[in-house]
Amino acid sequence: MFKYLLVLALPISINAQISSDGLIFHAPFSSSYSDASGNNIMISNLGATFTQDRDGANNNAALFDGNSSYLMINQNSSLITTTNFTISSWVWMNGDGGGNNSQNAIFEQRDDDATSSSKSAILFITRYANNQSYFGVRSSTGGSTVIAQADNAPSNNQWHHYCATKCDNAINLYIDGQLVATAPYNQTGNFTTSIDHVSIGAHHNSGGSTYGAFNGRLDEFRIYNKCLTSDEVRDIYTDNFVSVKELSQYENFDVYPNPSIGTYNIKLPVNSKAQFFEVYDVVGNLISHSKLNTSTNEHKLTIDSADGIYFIKVLNSSRDQIGFVKVLKN
C-alpha cells in the first residue's frame, strides 16, 4: 500500500504550511506596499521601488538603495508589544549597507534616544561591515542590549531567509531555516517606546542621521506576536521550493513508499511535461539532479545521503518547477 501524495495547483494549498497563527504584519510586496495580515498596518514608502522576486516575477519584491530609501511602519508607533515575537524576511543583499555603520538593516523598532538603558530597542541586521549578522533586543526596563550574533553572513546577490525570534528567556537568529545564534534573555518590561522609529530597511539614530540602510531586495516580510518554533521557521524557508511563476503548471504525481530507506517510485501523469528531477536537503542544498526517460511515466529515484527530510522538485524542459513533494528517508 503506497501513500498518495498530491501536488495541487492551488496557491492556498501549496502555501498552507506557513503559519498564520499570531501573524500581525505581512508585507508580500506584490505590486503594492500594503499589509496582507488583515490588521491594516500602515506602510509609508520613503523611496523604495519594486523589483523581481525569487522567481524572477517583476514588481514582487521591494528594492532599497542603501542610502535613503526605507519603509515607515505603523506611523512610527510601536508594532511589537508582546513578550514574545518573530521577525521574518527573504533577503537579497546587493552589497554593503549604507549609513554611518554600513549596516544592512532589515528592521528597527527603537526609541529616538535608544542610547539610554531604560529605552526599548529591537534591531535586526543581516550584515554589519564586519560580515556579522545581528539581532539585538532590549526591553523598556532592561540594561544592555541582548545580542544574538552570527559570523560569516551569506554572500551577496543570492536570496536567503532570515528569521529572528524572542522566546521567553532566549533570543534566536536563523538563516536559511537553521539556528545560527542564540543568547539568554532575562529582562523584564515591554517593547513600547515613547518616540519611535519603526522601519523596514533602515536603522536611525537620535541625531537624525542613519546608522544603517539596507542595500538590496526584501520579500515576504512577516512579524508574529509569538515565538515561532524551529519547525515553523523551517516551513517558511522551505516554502521557497514551492514558489513558482505559474502555479497552474503544477502536476499531480505519486511517490511511494514514503517514508523509504532511500529508493522512491515516482509515477507521473500521462502526457506529463516533466523532464528533470532535483533533490534538495532541508537547508536548501542541491543533492542530486537527473534527466528523465520521457518514454515512460514511471521512474525510480534514489537518495544516497543521510537519513532525514528531503524535497523532490519536478521540472519541465525550461527547468520551471511543475511539481514538489517532501519525503522522509529513514
ZAGU-444301 format. One line per 10 residues: their letters; for each residue x, y, z of N, C-alpha, C. Coordinates in Angstrom, 2 decimals. Example, Ala and Ser with C-alpha at 12.3 -4.5 7.8 and 13.67 -1.06 7.14 Angstrom:
! ZAGU-444301
as = 13.19,-5.69,7.80,12.30,-4.50,7.80,13.20,-3.30,7.80 | 12.85,-2.25,7.08,13.67,-1.06,7.14,12.90,0.03,7.87
//
This chain:
! ZAGU-444301
mfkyllvlal = 0.86,-1.19,0.00,0.00,0.00,0.00,0.89,1.23,0.00 | 0.72,2.10,-0.99,1.57,3.28,-1.03,0.79,4.52,-0.60 | 1.54,5.51,-0.20,0.95,6.78,0.19,0.85,7.67,-1.04 | -0.33,8.20,-1.30,-0.55,9.04,-2.47,-0.30,10.50,-2.08 | 0.63,11.12,-2.77,0.99,12.50,-2.46,0.51,13.39,-3.59 | -0.36,14.30,-3.28,-0.97,15.15,-4.28,-0.31,16.52,-4.29 | 0.22,16.90,-5.45,0.80,18.23,-5.61,-0.25,19.09,-6.30 | -0.86,20.01,-5.57,-2.01,20.75,-6.06,-1.61,21.99,-6.83 | -2.53,22.48,-7.64,-2.27,23.68,-8.43,-2.81,24.93,-7.76 | -3.31,24.81,-6.53,-3.91,25.96,-5.87,-2.91,26.61,-4.93
pisinaqiss = -2.72,27.92,-5.01,-1.77,28.59,-4.13,-2.07,28.37,-2.66 | -3.36,28.35,-2.29,-3.69,28.23,-0.88,-3.24,26.88,-0.33 | -3.26,25.83,-1.14,-2.82,24.52,-0.68,-1.32,24.45,-0.58 | -0.62,25.03,-1.55,0.83,24.96,-1.56,1.45,25.72,-0.40 | 0.85,26.85,-0.06,1.43,27.69,0.98,0.85,27.44,2.36 | 0.02,26.41,2.49,-0.67,26.19,3.75,0.27,25.86,4.89 | 1.50,25.43,4.58,2.41,25.05,5.64,2.91,26.25,6.43 | 2.82,27.48,5.90,3.30,28.65,6.63,2.27,29.05,7.66 | 2.71,29.19,8.91,1.81,29.51,10.00,1.27,30.93,9.85 | -0.04,31.08,10.08,-0.65,32.41,10.18,-1.08,32.72,11.60
dglifhapfs = -0.92,31.76,12.50,-1.26,31.96,13.90,-0.33,33.01,14.51 | -0.89,34.09,15.01,-0.09,35.14,15.61,0.48,36.15,14.62 | 0.14,36.02,13.34,0.66,36.94,12.33,0.01,38.31,12.52 | 0.82,39.35,12.77,0.28,40.69,12.97,0.66,41.65,11.85 | 1.61,41.24,11.00,2.02,42.11,9.90,2.63,41.25,8.81 | 2.22,41.52,7.57,2.76,40.76,6.43,2.82,41.67,5.22 | 4.02,41.94,4.75,4.22,42.74,3.55,4.77,41.84,2.45 | 3.93,41.34,1.54,4.42,40.48,0.45,5.07,41.27,-0.68 | 4.87,42.59,-0.71,5.45,43.47,-1.74,5.04,43.05,-3.15 | 3.79,42.63,-3.30,3.28,42.22,-4.61,2.61,43.42,-5.28
ssysdasgnn = 3.44,44.26,-5.87,2.99,45.45,-6.61,2.31,46.49,-5.73 | 2.40,46.35,-4.42,1.85,47.38,-3.53,2.56,47.31,-2.18 | 2.56,48.44,-1.49,3.11,48.49,-0.13,1.91,48.48,0.82 | 1.42,47.29,1.08,0.25,47.15,1.95,0.42,45.92,2.84 | -0.29,45.95,3.96,-0.25,44.87,4.94,-1.28,43.82,4.57 | -0.83,42.59,4.36,-1.73,41.50,3.97,-2.17,40.64,5.15 | -1.86,41.07,6.37,-2.21,40.25,7.55,-3.67,40.38,7.94 | -4.35,41.40,7.43,-5.72,41.69,7.84,-5.81,42.73,8.93 | -4.66,43.18,9.45,-4.65,44.17,10.53,-4.53,45.61,10.02 | -4.35,45.76,8.71,-4.32,47.08,8.09,-3.26,48.01,8.70
imisnlgatf = -2.09,47.46,8.96,-0.98,48.27,9.45,-0.51,49.18,8.31 | -0.32,50.45,8.61,0.05,51.40,7.56,1.52,51.26,7.19 | 1.81,51.26,5.89,3.17,51.25,5.37,3.35,52.53,4.55 | 4.31,53.36,4.94,4.62,54.57,4.20,5.94,54.38,3.47 | 5.89,54.47,2.15,7.08,54.24,1.35,7.89,55.52,1.21 | 9.14,55.46,1.63,10.05,56.59,1.53,11.21,56.23,0.61 | 10.90,56.02,-0.66,11.94,55.85,-1.66,12.22,54.45,-2.15 | 11.58,53.41,-1.59,11.78,52.05,-2.10,11.07,51.89,-3.44 | 11.51,50.95,-4.24,10.88,50.66,-5.53,10.61,49.17,-5.62 | 9.86,48.77,-6.64,9.57,47.36,-6.84,10.60,46.72,-7.76
tqdrdgannn = 10.83,45.42,-7.55,11.81,44.70,-8.34,11.39,43.23,-8.44 | 12.25,42.39,-9.02,11.94,40.97,-9.20,12.04,40.22,-7.89 | 11.17,39.22,-7.72,11.21,38.37,-6.54,12.08,37.14,-6.79 | 11.96,36.13,-5.94,12.80,34.94,-6.03,12.57,34.13,-7.29 | 11.40,34.28,-7.90,11.08,33.55,-9.12,11.34,34.37,-10.37 | 11.84,35.60,-10.20,12.05,36.46,-11.34,10.81,37.21,-11.78 | 9.72,37.13,-10.99,8.49,37.85,-11.31,8.68,39.33,-10.99 | 8.34,40.20,-11.93,8.52,41.64,-11.75,7.55,42.21,-10.72 | 7.99,43.28,-10.05,7.15,44.03,-9.12,6.61,43.18,-7.98 | 7.44,42.26,-7.47,7.02,41.37,-6.39,7.99,41.35,-5.23
aalfdgnssy = 8.92,42.28,-5.17,9.82,42.44,-4.03,10.16,43.92,-3.93 | 10.63,44.34,-2.75,10.97,45.75,-2.52,12.47,45.94,-2.65 | 12.87,47.00,-3.36,14.28,47.32,-3.59,14.65,48.58,-2.82 | 15.75,48.48,-2.04,16.25,49.60,-1.24,17.64,49.98,-1.74 | 17.94,51.29,-1.71,19.15,51.78,-2.38,20.38,51.85,-1.50 | 20.29,51.45,-0.22,21.46,51.51,0.65,21.82,52.93,1.05 | 20.90,53.84,0.87,21.18,55.25,1.17,20.03,55.87,1.97 | 18.96,56.25,1.29,17.89,56.99,1.96,16.53,56.31,1.88 | 16.40,55.24,1.13,15.09,54.61,0.96,14.79,53.65,2.12 | 13.56,53.71,2.60,13.10,52.77,3.62,11.58,52.83,3.70
lminqnssli = 10.98,51.97,4.52,9.54,51.97,4.75,9.27,52.30,6.21 | 8.42,53.28,6.44,7.98,53.59,7.80,6.72,52.77,8.10 | 6.70,52.10,9.24,5.62,51.17,9.58,4.80,51.70,10.74 | 3.48,51.56,10.62,2.56,51.86,11.71,2.70,53.30,12.18 | 3.01,54.21,11.27,3.19,55.63,11.57,4.17,55.85,12.72 | 5.19,55.02,12.75,6.25,55.09,13.77,5.73,54.87,15.19 | 4.63,54.14,15.32,4.14,53.72,16.63,4.51,52.25,16.84 | 4.76,51.87,18.06,5.22,50.51,18.35,4.31,49.48,17.72 | 4.90,48.55,16.98,4.17,47.45,16.37,4.31,46.20,17.21 | 5.51,45.96,17.74,5.76,44.79,18.59,5.57,45.20,20.04
tttnftissw = 4.57,44.65,20.70,4.28,44.98,22.10,4.18,43.76,23.00 | 4.24,42.55,22.42,4.09,41.32,23.20,5.43,40.85,23.75 | 5.37,39.97,24.74,6.59,39.45,25.35,7.43,38.67,24.36 | 6.78,37.86,23.55,7.48,37.07,22.53,7.08,37.56,21.14 | 7.97,37.40,20.17,7.68,37.85,18.81,8.65,37.19,17.84 | 8.33,37.31,16.55,9.16,36.77,15.47,9.18,37.76,14.32 | 10.36,37.94,13.72,10.53,38.77,12.53,11.13,37.89,11.44 | 10.54,37.91,10.25,10.96,37.00,9.17,10.97,37.74,7.85 | 12.00,37.50,7.02,12.03,38.11,5.69,12.98,37.35,4.77 | 12.64,37.32,3.48,13.58,36.91,2.46,14.45,38.11,2.09
vwmngdgggn = 15.75,37.85,1.89,16.73,38.92,1.76,17.68,38.65,0.60 | 17.91,39.68,-0.19,18.94,39.67,-1.25,19.79,40.92,-1.04 | 21.05,40.75,-0.67,21.94,41.91,-0.46,22.72,42.19,-1.73 | 22.66,43.43,-2.20,23.46,43.84,-3.35,24.91,44.09,-2.99 | 25.15,44.43,-1.73,26.49,44.76,-1.25,26.41,45.27,0.17 | 27.44,45.98,0.63,27.43,46.52,1.98,26.30,47.51,2.15 | 25.81,47.58,3.38,24.76,48.54,3.69,25.30,49.95,3.79 | 24.38,50.90,3.87,24.76,52.30,3.98,24.66,52.80,5.41 | 24.68,54.11,5.55,24.62,54.72,6.87,25.98,54.82,7.53 | 26.00,55.40,8.72,27.26,55.63,9.43,28.02,54.35,9.75
nsqnaifeqr = 27.27,53.26,9.96,27.90,51.99,10.37,27.82,50.92,9.29 | 27.45,51.30,8.08,27.40,50.36,6.94,26.60,49.10,7.27 | 25.42,49.29,7.87,24.58,48.16,8.25,23.53,47.87,7.18 | 23.36,46.60,6.85,22.19,46.17,6.08,21.08,45.87,7.08 | 20.30,46.88,7.39,19.27,46.78,8.43,17.95,46.32,7.83 | 17.42,45.20,8.35,16.10,44.73,7.92,15.00,45.50,8.65 | 15.12,45.58,9.98,14.01,46.12,10.78,14.54,46.79,12.03 | 13.85,47.86,12.43,14.10,48.51,13.71,12.78,48.89,14.36 | 12.72,48.76,15.67,11.70,49.40,16.49,12.44,49.91,17.71 | 12.69,51.21,17.76,13.52,51.75,18.82,13.15,53.19,19.11
dddatsssks = 13.40,53.56,20.36,13.18,54.93,20.77,14.20,55.84,20.09 | 13.83,57.09,19.89,14.76,58.05,19.29,16.05,58.15,20.10 | 15.93,58.01,21.42,17.11,58.05,22.30,17.38,56.64,22.81 | 17.74,55.75,21.90,17.95,54.34,22.28,19.31,54.12,22.92 | 20.08,55.19,23.13,21.34,55.04,23.86,21.10,54.83,25.34 | 19.90,55.18,25.80,19.56,55.03,27.22,19.19,53.59,27.51 | 19.69,53.05,28.64,19.40,51.66,29.00,17.94,51.47,29.40 | 17.22,52.55,29.65,15.81,52.43,30.04,14.87,52.50,28.85 | 15.42,52.55,27.64,14.59,52.66,26.45,14.66,51.36,25.64 | 13.47,50.92,25.18,13.37,49.68,24.43,14.02,49.81,23.05
ailfitryan = 14.56,48.70,22.57,15.14,48.66,21.22,15.05,47.25,20.66 | 14.63,47.14,19.40,14.65,45.89,18.66,15.33,46.19,17.33 | 16.38,45.45,17.01,17.16,45.73,15.81,17.57,44.43,15.15 | 17.30,44.32,13.84,17.61,43.11,13.08,18.42,43.52,11.86 | 19.67,43.05,11.79,20.61,43.45,10.74,21.15,42.20,10.06 | 21.06,42.15,8.73,21.56,40.97,8.03,23.08,40.94,7.98 | 23.70,42.13,7.92,25.16,42.14,7.92,25.70,43.52,8.29 | 26.66,43.51,9.22,27.49,44.67,9.50,28.64,44.70,8.51 | 29.42,45.78,8.56,30.63,45.85,7.73,31.62,44.75,8.10 | 31.51,44.20,9.35,32.41,43.13,9.78,31.90,41.74,9.38
nqsyfgvrss = 30.86,41.70,8.52,30.32,40.45,7.97,29.57,39.62,8.99 | 29.08,40.25,10.06,28.30,39.53,11.06,26.82,39.88,10.96 | 25.95,38.88,11.15,24.51,39.10,11.25,24.16,39.34,12.72 | 23.12,40.15,12.96,22.90,40.68,14.31,21.41,40.78,14.60 | 21.00,40.29,15.78,19.65,40.50,16.30,19.79,40.98,17.73 | 19.39,42.22,18.00,19.54,42.81,19.31,18.20,43.21,19.90 | 18.01,42.93,21.21,16.75,43.22,21.88,17.02,43.82,23.26 | 16.29,44.87,23.62,16.34,45.43,24.98,14.93,45.89,25.34 | 14.48,45.56,26.55,13.14,45.96,26.97,13.18,47.36,27.58 | 12.01,47.88,27.92,11.91,49.23,28.45,12.52,49.37,29.84
tggstviaqa = 12.70,48.26,30.54,13.31,48.31,31.87,14.60,47.49,31.92 | 15.18,47.26,30.74,16.37,46.43,30.68,17.64,47.21,30.91 | 18.76,46.55,30.69,20.06,47.18,30.80,20.70,47.23,29.43 | 21.78,46.47,29.27,22.44,46.43,27.97,21.61,45.62,26.97 | 21.76,45.93,25.70,21.07,45.19,24.65,21.58,43.75,24.61 | 20.64,42.79,24.57,21.00,41.38,24.43,21.14,41.08,22.94 | 22.23,40.42,22.57,22.58,40.26,21.16,22.77,38.78,20.81 | 22.11,38.36,19.74,22.41,37.07,19.11,23.11,37.39,17.80 | 24.36,36.99,17.70,25.19,37.41,16.57,25.86,36.22,15.92 | 25.84,36.20,14.59,26.45,35.10,13.83,27.53,35.64,12.92
dnapsnnqwh = 28.66,34.94,12.85,29.74,35.31,11.94,29.42,34.83,10.53 | 30.12,35.42,9.57,30.07,34.96,8.18,28.65,34.96,7.60 | 28.11,36.18,7.45,26.80,36.33,6.82,26.85,35.80,5.39 | 25.71,35.33,4.86,25.69,34.80,3.49,26.16,35.81,2.45 | 26.48,35.32,1.28,27.05,36.13,0.21,26.02,37.08,-0.39 | 26.52,38.08,-1.09,25.66,38.98,-1.84,25.07,38.28,-3.06 | 24.05,38.93,-3.62,23.47,38.51,-4.90,22.90,37.10,-4.87 | 22.34,36.74,-3.73,21.64,35.47,-3.56,20.47,35.70,-2.60 | 19.40,34.97,-2.81,18.28,35.02,-1.86,18.59,34.14,-0.65 | 18.34,34.68,0.54,18.45,33.92,1.78,17.30,34.31,2.70
hycatkcdna = 16.93,33.38,3.56,15.85,33.65,4.51,16.43,33.94,5.89 | 16.04,35.07,6.46,16.47,35.48,7.81,15.25,35.49,8.72 | 15.42,34.97,9.94,14.34,34.96,10.92,14.91,35.18,12.31 | 14.26,36.05,13.09,14.67,36.33,14.47,13.49,36.07,15.39 | 13.73,35.36,16.49,12.66,35.06,17.44,13.04,35.49,18.84 | 12.09,36.07,19.56,12.21,36.32,21.00,11.28,35.33,21.68 | 11.86,34.39,22.46,11.12,33.26,23.01,11.36,33.17,24.51 | 10.48,33.75,25.31,10.61,33.71,26.76,12.01,34.14,27.19 | 12.88,33.19,27.52,14.18,33.51,28.10,15.33,33.41,27.11 | 15.05,33.56,25.82,16.13,33.49,24.83,15.74,34.28,23.59
inlyidgqlv = 16.75,34.75,22.88,16.54,35.29,21.54,17.35,34.44,20.57 | 16.82,34.26,19.36,17.41,33.33,18.41,17.49,33.95,17.02 | 18.53,33.57,16.29,18.73,34.04,14.92,18.84,32.83,14.00 | 18.01,32.79,12.96,18.02,31.72,11.98,18.39,32.29,10.61 | 19.18,31.54,9.85,19.46,31.87,8.46,19.21,30.62,7.63 | 18.37,30.74,6.62,18.01,29.62,5.75,17.52,28.42,6.54 | 16.64,28.70,7.50,15.99,27.64,8.27,16.81,27.03,9.37 | 18.07,27.47,9.54,18.96,26.88,10.53,19.27,27.87,11.65 | 19.23,27.42,12.90,19.59,28.25,14.04,21.09,28.50,14.01 | 21.49,29.78,13.91,22.91,30.12,13.80,23.42,30.89,15.01
atapynqtgn = 22.52,31.41,15.86,22.97,32.15,17.04,21.82,32.22,18.04 | 22.17,32.20,19.32,21.17,32.33,20.38,21.82,33.02,21.58 | 20.99,33.64,22.41,21.51,34.31,23.61,20.43,34.29,24.68 | 20.81,34.09,25.97,19.82,34.11,27.05,19.24,35.51,27.24 | 17.97,35.57,27.62,17.30,36.86,27.80,16.50,36.82,29.09 | 16.81,37.72,30.02,16.09,37.73,31.30,15.56,39.10,31.68 | 15.49,40.02,30.74,14.97,41.36,31.05,13.45,41.34,31.18 | 12.94,42.24,32.01,11.50,42.42,32.14,11.12,43.71,31.43 | 9.84,44.01,31.41,9.38,45.22,30.76,8.89,44.95,29.36 | 8.24,45.94,28.76,7.65,45.77,27.45,8.53,46.39,26.37
fttsidhvsi = 8.01,46.39,25.13,8.77,46.91,24.00,8.13,48.16,23.40 | 7.22,48.76,24.17,6.60,50.01,23.72,7.54,51.17,24.01 | 7.75,52.01,23.04,8.67,53.14,23.20,7.90,54.46,23.06 | 8.53,55.53,23.49,7.85,56.83,23.52,7.95,57.58,22.20 | 9.14,57.67,21.64,9.34,58.31,20.34,9.97,57.28,19.44 | 9.19,56.74,18.53,9.60,55.52,17.83,10.21,55.77,16.47 | 11.09,54.83,16.09,11.42,54.57,14.70,10.99,53.12,14.45 | 9.99,52.91,13.65,9.55,51.57,13.28,9.70,51.48,11.77 | 10.74,50.80,11.33,11.13,50.88,9.92,11.55,49.53,9.37 | 11.32,49.34,8.07,11.91,48.26,7.30,12.95,48.88,6.38
gahhnsggst = 14.18,48.37,6.46,15.22,48.84,5.56,16.08,49.95,6.09 | 15.97,50.29,7.39,16.79,51.38,7.93,16.97,51.23,9.44 | 18.02,51.86,9.96,18.28,51.98,11.39,18.70,53.41,11.66 | 17.83,54.16,12.34,18.05,55.59,12.57,18.64,55.85,13.95 | 19.29,57.00,14.10,19.78,57.37,15.43,19.16,58.68,15.87 | 19.43,59.08,17.12,18.75,60.21,17.73,19.17,61.54,17.12 | 20.28,61.59,16.42,20.73,62.84,15.83,20.10,63.13,14.48 | 19.20,62.27,14.04,18.54,62.47,12.77,19.29,61.86,11.59 | 20.45,61.28,11.83,21.18,60.61,10.76,20.86,59.11,10.80 | 21.60,58.33,10.04,21.27,56.92,9.87,22.46,56.05,10.22
ygafngrlde = 22.23,55.05,11.09,23.25,54.05,11.40,23.38,53.03,10.26 | 22.22,52.61,9.71,22.25,51.57,8.70,21.16,51.76,7.66 | 21.46,51.41,6.41,20.48,51.49,5.32,20.62,50.24,4.46 | 19.51,49.54,4.26,19.56,48.27,3.54,19.86,48.50,2.06 | 20.73,47.65,1.52,21.15,47.74,0.13,20.79,46.43,-0.57 | 19.62,46.39,-1.18,19.19,45.16,-1.86,17.69,45.00,-1.85 | 17.25,43.73,-1.88,15.84,43.41,-2.01,15.33,42.68,-0.77 | 14.08,42.96,-0.41,13.38,42.24,0.65,12.06,41.72,0.09 | 11.65,40.56,0.58,10.41,39.97,0.11,9.76,39.19,1.24 | 8.41,39.13,1.21,7.64,38.33,2.17,8.06,38.62,3.61
friynkclts = 7.94,39.88,3.99,8.32,40.32,5.34,7.15,40.05,6.28 | 7.42,39.35,7.40,6.38,38.98,8.36,6.81,39.31,9.79 | 5.83,39.69,10.62,6.03,39.82,12.07,4.90,39.06,12.77 | 5.28,38.24,13.75,4.33,37.49,14.56,4.39,37.99,16.01 | 3.28,37.89,16.72,3.27,38.26,18.13,3.52,37.05,19.03 | 4.26,36.08,18.51,4.63,34.89,19.26,5.98,34.40,18.75 | 6.57,33.50,19.50,7.81,32.86,19.09,7.48,31.68,18.18 | 7.90,31.73,16.94,7.73,30.57,16.07,8.68,29.46,16.50 | 8.24,28.24,16.36,9.10,27.09,16.65,10.12,26.93,15.53 | 11.13,26.13,15.77,12.14,25.88,14.74,11.51,25.22,13.52
devrdiytdn = 10.50,24.37,13.73,9.81,23.74,12.59,9.05,24.77,11.77 | 8.41,25.73,12.45,7.67,26.76,11.72,8.62,27.67,10.93 | 9.78,27.97,11.51,10.78,28.76,10.80,11.25,28.00,9.56 | 11.47,26.70,9.71,11.93,25.88,8.59,10.84,25.80,7.51 | 9.57,25.78,7.92,8.48,25.75,6.95,8.48,27.00,6.07 | 8.72,28.16,6.68,8.77,29.39,5.90,9.93,29.33,4.92 | 11.06,28.81,5.38,12.22,28.71,4.49,11.96,27.74,3.34 | 11.44,26.57,3.63,11.25,25.56,2.59,10.13,25.92,1.64 | 9.28,26.87,1.99,8.26,27.34,1.05,8.88,27.91,-0.21 | 10.17,28.26,-0.16,10.88,28.72,-1.35,10.78,27.71,-2.49
fvsvkelsqy = 10.73,26.43,-2.17,10.74,25.41,-3.20,9.40,25.28,-3.91 | 8.35,25.84,-3.34,7.04,25.74,-4.00,6.56,27.11,-4.45 | 7.43,28.09,-4.52,7.08,29.40,-5.04,7.44,29.42,-6.51 | 6.45,29.40,-7.39,6.69,29.27,-8.82,5.99,30.37,-9.59 | 6.45,30.58,-10.83,5.88,31.65,-11.65,4.43,31.35,-12.03 | 4.18,30.13,-12.45,2.84,29.76,-12.91,2.37,28.54,-12.15 | 1.60,28.77,-11.05,1.14,27.64,-10.25,0.20,26.74,-11.04 | -0.40,27.26,-12.12,-1.31,26.45,-12.92,-0.57,25.34,-13.66 | 0.77,25.41,-13.72,1.54,24.37,-14.40,1.74,23.13,-13.54 | 1.35,23.18,-12.27,1.64,22.07,-11.38,0.92,20.80,-11.79
enfdvypnps = 1.61,19.67,-11.63,1.05,18.37,-11.97,0.93,17.51,-10.72 | -0.05,16.62,-10.72,-0.19,15.65,-9.65,0.67,14.43,-9.95 | 1.31,13.88,-8.91,2.07,12.66,-9.12,2.14,11.86,-7.82 | 2.42,10.56,-7.98,2.50,9.66,-6.83,3.96,9.41,-6.47 | 4.25,9.37,-5.16,5.57,8.98,-4.67,5.37,7.91,-3.60 | 6.01,6.77,-3.77,5.84,5.70,-2.78,7.06,4.78,-2.84 | 7.44,4.11,-1.76,6.90,4.34,-0.42,7.45,5.63,0.17 | 6.77,6.19,1.12,7.21,7.39,1.82,6.65,7.36,3.24 | 7.49,7.14,4.24,8.96,7.12,4.25,9.53,5.93,3.49 | 10.86,6.04,3.22,11.57,4.98,2.50,12.99,4.89,3.04
igtyniklpv = 13.65,3.79,2.75,15.06,3.65,3.14,15.97,4.36,2.14 | 15.36,4.93,1.08,16.17,5.71,0.16,15.78,5.58,-1.30 | 14.93,4.60,-1.64,14.51,4.43,-3.03,13.00,4.70,-3.14 | 12.64,5.57,-4.07,11.26,6.01,-4.22,10.78,5.72,-5.65 | 9.54,5.27,-5.74,8.88,5.13,-7.03,8.08,6.40,-7.30 | 8.23,6.96,-8.48,7.51,8.18,-8.84,6.70,7.90,-10.09 | 5.39,8.07,-9.98,4.50,7.87,-11.12,3.94,9.22,-11.54 | 4.31,9.66,-12.72,3.86,10.94,-13.25,2.58,10.74,-14.05 | 1.79,11.80,-14.24,0.56,11.67,-15.02,0.86,11.42,-16.51 | -0.11,10.89,-17.20,0.01,10.70,-18.65,0.20,12.07,-19.31
nskaqffevy = 1.09,12.11,-20.29,1.40,13.36,-21.00,2.03,14.41,-20.09 | 2.74,13.94,-19.09,3.43,14.86,-18.20,4.49,15.67,-18.97 | 4.70,16.90,-18.54,5.72,17.75,-19.14,7.05,17.65,-18.40 | 7.12,16.73,-17.44,8.34,16.60,-16.63,9.53,16.15,-17.48 | 10.67,16.75,-17.22,11.92,16.40,-17.91,13.06,16.12,-16.94 | 12.99,16.69,-15.72,14.10,16.58,-14.77,13.55,16.40,-13.36 | 14.37,15.71,-12.53,14.18,15.67,-11.08,15.34,16.40,-10.43 | 15.06,17.11,-9.34,16.09,17.66,-8.46,15.74,17.32,-7.03 | 16.76,16.99,-6.23,16.56,16.65,-4.82,17.35,17.63,-3.97 | 16.68,18.22,-2.96,17.29,19.18,-2.06,17.19,18.68,-0.63
dvvgnlishs = 18.18,19.04,0.20,18.06,18.75,1.61,17.30,19.87,2.31 | 17.12,19.76,3.62,16.25,20.67,4.35,16.82,22.07,4.46 | 18.12,22.26,4.22,18.70,23.60,4.27,18.91,24.17,2.87 | 18.39,23.48,1.85,18.40,24.04,0.51,19.56,23.64,-0.37 | 20.39,22.69,0.07,21.50,22.24,-0.77,20.99,21.26,-1.82 | 21.43,21.46,-3.06,21.09,20.52,-4.13,21.86,19.23,-3.93 | 21.14,18.13,-3.77,21.75,16.82,-3.50,21.99,16.07,-4.81 | 21.03,16.10,-5.71,21.18,15.39,-6.97,20.23,15.96,-8.01 | 20.54,15.71,-9.28,19.63,16.09,-10.35,19.77,15.04,-11.45 | 18.68,14.81,-12.18,18.71,13.77,-13.20,17.72,14.11,-14.31
klntstnehk = 18.04,13.67,-15.54,17.14,13.83,-16.67,16.30,12.57,-16.79 | 15.02,12.75,-17.09,14.10,11.63,-17.11,14.07,10.94,-18.48 | 13.73,9.68,-18.45,13.40,8.94,-19.66,11.93,9.23,-19.96 | 11.68,10.07,-20.96,10.32,10.54,-21.21,9.44,9.52,-21.93 | 9.99,8.36,-22.23,9.18,7.32,-22.89,8.29,6.58,-21.90 | 8.48,6.85,-20.60,7.66,6.23,-19.56,7.27,7.27,-18.53 | 6.18,7.00,-17.81,5.78,7.92,-16.75,6.06,7.33,-15.37 | 6.77,6.19,-15.33,7.13,5.58,-14.05,8.65,5.60,-13.89 | 9.11,6.08,-12.74,10.53,6.30,-12.53,10.92,5.87,-11.12 | 12.21,5.58,-10.97,12.78,5.33,-9.65,13.77,6.44,-9.34
ltidsadgiy = 13.77,6.88,-8.09,14.70,7.90,-7.63,15.33,7.44,-6.33 | 16.66,7.50,-6.25,17.38,7.05,-5.06,18.07,8.22,-4.39 | 17.91,8.32,-3.08,18.61,9.32,-2.27,19.65,8.58,-1.43 | 20.93,8.85,-1.72,22.02,8.14,-1.06,22.53,8.86,0.19 | 22.05,10.05,0.44,22.55,10.84,1.58,21.99,10.31,2.90 | 22.37,10.96,3.99,21.98,10.53,5.33,20.46,10.60,5.52 | 19.96,9.88,6.51,18.54,9.90,6.82,18.10,11.32,7.14 | 16.85,11.63,6.77,16.31,12.96,7.06,15.22,13.33,6.07 | 14.85,14.62,6.09,13.82,15.15,5.21,14.46,15.68,3.93 | 13.84,15.38,2.79,14.32,15.88,1.50,13.14,16.40,0.68
fikvlnssrd = 13.46,17.17,-0.34,12.43,17.76,-1.19,12.74,17.40,-2.64 | 11.76,16.79,-3.30,11.90,16.41,-4.70,11.16,17.44,-5.55 | 11.89,18.05,-6.47,11.30,19.00,-7.40,11.23,18.36,-8.79 | 10.11,18.57,-9.48,9.93,18.10,-10.85,9.95,19.33,-11.76 | 10.79,19.29,-12.81,10.97,20.43,-13.69,10.59,20.07,-15.12 | 10.13,21.08,-15.87,9.85,20.86,-17.29,11.10,21.16,-18.12 | 10.95,21.19,-19.45,12.12,21.36,-20.33,12.78,22.72,-20.16 | 12.02,23.71,-19.69,12.58,25.04,-19.44,13.13,25.17,-18.03 | 13.10,24.05,-17.30,13.53,23.98,-15.90,12.67,24.85,-14.99 | 11.42,25.05,-15.38,10.44,25.62,-14.47,9.91,24.50,-13.59
qigfvkvlkn = 9.68,24.81,-12.32,9.17,23.81,-11.39,7.70,23.54,-11.67 | 7.32,22.27,-11.84,5.92,21.91,-12.07,5.43,20.90,-11.05 | 6.26,20.54,-10.09,5.84,19.63,-9.04,6.82,19.66,-7.88 | 6.32,19.32,-6.70,7.13,19.39,-5.49,6.54,18.44,-4.46 | 7.40,17.75,-3.70,6.92,16.93,-2.61,8.01,16.77,-1.56 | 7.62,16.65,-0.33,8.53,16.40,0.78,8.56,14.90,1.05 | 9.75,14.31,1.21,9.86,12.89,1.51,10.77,12.68,2.72 | 10.60,11.55,3.34,11.40,11.20,4.50,12.22,9.95,4.20 | 13.52,10.01,4.47,14.37,8.83,4.37,14.73,8.40,5.78 | 14.49,7.11,6.09,14.86,6.61,7.43,15.20,5.13,7.38
//
